[in-house]
Every structure is written in structure tokens, then in C-alpha cells.
């Protein structure tokens, strides 16, 4: 259901701002359908992929964080889509969406730190592709808010970029250039 908005050109600016906020919340939640489930599935697959190279406790901790964050975001989205929400509550729902978005970005950024295997070019490049794919998949769902996309992308990519630069090998510098 989401937030019901109506177009009326004679509205005071405050009401227009409320409608814009409502439509932004609607777009963000509508565009992100299924994304949270893919985060959960992706975390499990990534944990399996990196199982032999990363400390199991660290890997399980990261995967658990991603699963909890993905499920929490899914619950919030389900509640949004099944509720009839007053226009005045739109900002609160957008803030909930943004909080989940930041948690997801932090999760992917943490992967760039915890799952980065020094000296293992193949694993490093695979991790780079995975994080870039997570950002690419998020783009359509965050297209209604450039600010939220940039926040997500920077949180997800910056730690990996720093790790590649610190590793310093030619392959890492190429990967860092790709991330920039």
C-alpha cells in the first residue's frame, strides 16, 4: 500500500514537500523489492566462497550481520508495503529506509576489510567484483535518491579501495583504479 499522495497544484509549499517526501519513500521501497532477500542469499554464498581462506569465526560473524541486516530491512519493507501510512509519516519511513541502506553499505565495506586476503590476487579480485556487483544491484533501487546511493557506494567501496592501495601490487593498483 505505502503512502497515498495526490497531485494538486494549489497546495501550500509545506504540503508539496510532504507529497515529495511521500513519493520518495514510495519509490525507495517499491524499487527495493527482493533486494533484501538477495543480500541474505548473497551473504550465505559469499561465506561459502571464502570459507577456505578466511577465519571461520570472522566469516560467520560477517555473514550473520549481513543476514540480520537484510532480514531487518525486509521486515521494514513488508511493513511499509502492507500498511496505509499517513503522508505525515513519510519522513520517518524514509529515515528507516536510509538506516537500513547505511547498515548494508557498512556490511559490504566490512567485507572489503575482513574478506580481503593479502597476497591472494584471485580472491582479492573476486571480492572486488562482488562488492562492485552489490553496488550495481543497489543502483536501480536507490535511483530515487542520489544521496542514498552515494552514501551506500562510498561505505561499500572505500575500505576495499584502501586495502588495494595498501597492498600496492600492480594488480591491486589496477583494481583500485577500477574502484575509483
Secondary structure as GFF3:
##gff-version 3
##sequence-region A 1 180
A	DSSP	beta_strand	2	3	.	.	.	ID=ss1
A	DSSP	alpha_helix	13	31	.	.	.	ID=ss2
A	DSSP	alpha_helix	35	49	.	.	.	ID=ss3
A	DSSP	alpha_helix	56	82	.	.	.	ID=ss4
A	DSSP	beta_strand	84	85	.	.	.	ID=ss5
A	DSSP	three_ten_helix	87	89	.	.	.	ID=ss6
A	DSSP	alpha_helix	90	114	.	.	.	ID=ss7
A	DSSP	alpha_helix	121	141	.	.	.	ID=ss8
A	DSSP	alpha_helix	146	167	.	.	.	ID=ss9
A	DSSP	alpha_helix	170	179	.	.	.	ID=ss10
###
